[in-house]
Amino acid sequence: MKIFTSAQIHELDNYTIEHEPVKSIDLMERAAKALTYAIVERWPGDVPVIVFAGPGNNGGDALAVARLLTEQGYQVQTFLFNIFGHLSADCTENKKRLTDNKKSRSLFTEVTQEFDPPQLEKGMLVVDGLFGSGLNKPLNGGFASLVKYINASAAEVVSIDMPSGLMTEDNTYNVRANIIRATLTLTLGQQKLSMLFAENQVFIGELQVLDIGLSKEGIEKTDSQYTILEDSDIRPLLLSRDPFAHKGAMGNALVIAGSYGMAGAAILAVEACLRSGAGKVTCHSPRKNVAVMQTAVPEAVLQIDREETTFGDPVDTEDYQAVGIGPGLGTAEQTAIAIIAQLRRTQCPLVADADAINILANHRAWMQQLPKEIIMTPHPKEFDRLEGHSADSYERLSKARDLAQRLGGYIILKGHRTALCCPDGHVVFNSTGNAGMATAGSGDVLTGILTGLLARGYSRLNACVVGMYLHGLAGDIAAREMGEESLIARDIIRCLPKAFKKLKD
């Protein structure tokens, strides 16, 4: 699914109007009916409704919803803010339709100067139709005061398309106090980019995407830098297994992980690698990890480092189809030297995670020596160590896109909506995963999955896309079986076979 900018959303509306063809006011009516249906499904007819409509098309949507709710028997009080003396054409038409309705006429107020706000109480519903996806600057003045008034009330709030004050993409310099905090956001057509960022969830509340019949041809023709993965994107990418295959044909993976005391990270990465279909997995780990590794993962081959407790012995990778490096290695100087030597000499597909990234953050000059098409999997703090502090998720994502393009590699920025930044500037967001996966070792599992898929024969791009989707899907299956609170990293590995089976079935 594509994610469009505010400018592209406007163009897509116009394309639909021109090519369906449909009048702009009729497209707005279509959206209003979808919005009204969603509200009626959730709130009973005895809930008092207060509608706040702005002067643009978002306000036009709100006025149409006010009329339709009135026709459904709701008690609706509507306030239209026309403080600049100019309404959009469709907002003007919906004002006329609303005021022509005898039931709603006495409950309609057009605000041009002074505004005496209604009492907002618990048990009431506010419909926020002040500003939608076209907003390009922070709210101020009277609108900011109104937003604060709504947020301070006990009323529930449903926002049309966007919580008023929240911009579609970049909110780095927005004023967070001047953004509506919605109970429910009913967004039209597709999710917006800012809806995928963690710090904006407090404004969005529950999110519901409404299909308003925008032109499918227009959507296909419109290029987007951002997409969200769906099942239908993943299934065609899955490799089949030849009935006569042997382990040598299924790929040989090397996982370099686990200093002494951190063998758990190696165990998780190696087992996830095995569960991802690799025919053979070798784990390179310090001598003191031998007993625990051979006991915990007997299916893996153990390659023993000359050091007792750390990684200090770079290895030849000619016999491997993929290498994963970083989980639990630590950041000792000896390890750092070994890691950069390993990164320089590795010719096959490479996944760098955890301490491999932390070491690069401590030795920035080494970034120039990384192999092309490297895959890096930082969580936000690791990425900030690498590229400097970011004010918010949008700034961090922008930096990750730039880094992927500079390196000619793939940056998987981990989070609830994990984002894959590709060398061509495209960003792919994952749609699977849940809060239960915020647990130690979850990232080690992802490293193992990616390494296993690369060894199995997936391209770097497909390994990233399939890997992060499978990782989240296995986590979702685990959460359904045992709940989010008690989920641990091993549960993700345990559910990987079910995730594969669900996609292949």
C-alpha angles and dihedrals in degrees: 000000000000124000113213132203120240090259091052091048089056091048091049091052089052092047090053091048092049101041106034084040107231133146116252091239090052092051087052090050089052090053092046092053091052090048093048092049091052091050094046090050091057108031123048122233095256093065111107111236127209115192121199111194127188125211097259135067092289086060089048089056089050094050091050090050090050090054094046093047090050089053088052089058100259120143101241129183114191131199118190115194110214099157095144095049094242131102128180114256094253092045088053091051093049090048088057093047091050096047092045087061105093093209095057102035096089091047095053123098126182110205114211103152124345119037125199103192120221121245109267114204141169110283093037127108123222117202107207110208100146102113132357138183094321095070112119105171137041118275117253141167118021095353091055089050091050091051091052090048092053093046091051092055128088092231121115115246131212114191123207112230095325134016101258111261095027113110123219098242122357119039096157093120098029122124104244094197088062097058124096115248101217128200088207131010116204104198121191124234103339141003115273122234096247090055090070096061121097098224092057097056091088088065099041100048110179112002126215122179114213123205108223096174101259113179111284089202090053091050091050092048095048113088117218132193090210132056137169120223122242133183090259090060093054105042096068090052097058114110119229122229117238110235088227095047121133128200093263090060093050096064139263116246131192120207117191106195149125128056116207108293091023099070088123091072090054092047092052094047094046096046091047089050091053092046090053092067106265111152094219133011126195120194119205108203140147121283094253091061094060099098097045094044095049090047097045099040109022091166091067127084111235120221110191122219117223089237119085099220111008143044107265106138117078112209137214112258102193093112095051132083094201141012130206117192137177116044111130096345097128126219104263113146093245089053090047092056091047092049096052090046089051093048091050095050099042111104101172124076110300135203116198118193144160113347093016086063093043090053091051088051088056092047105040094171089066090066088082090062098057117120119252117265093021114166115224123187110193126166114222097272093047090049092049089053088052101044105016133262118317123207092219145347094278092057091045091050091049090053091048090052090051092048093050090052093046093049096038085230143108124268116196104196103200124220142104087303099032110204126211112207111200131205091251093057096257118136123208118195121206118232099195129079138069143218092269088072090067089100136113113278097023091111091049088056091053090051090053093048093050093047092048093050092049091051089047090060106265117143116248093257094046092045090054094046097043093039098054091043093050091045091055094040092053088050091051092051090049091049092052091051099046109005129254099272098066098036116126132183094262089059089062090054091046090055097045092094090053090049092052090046093050092053095044094046 
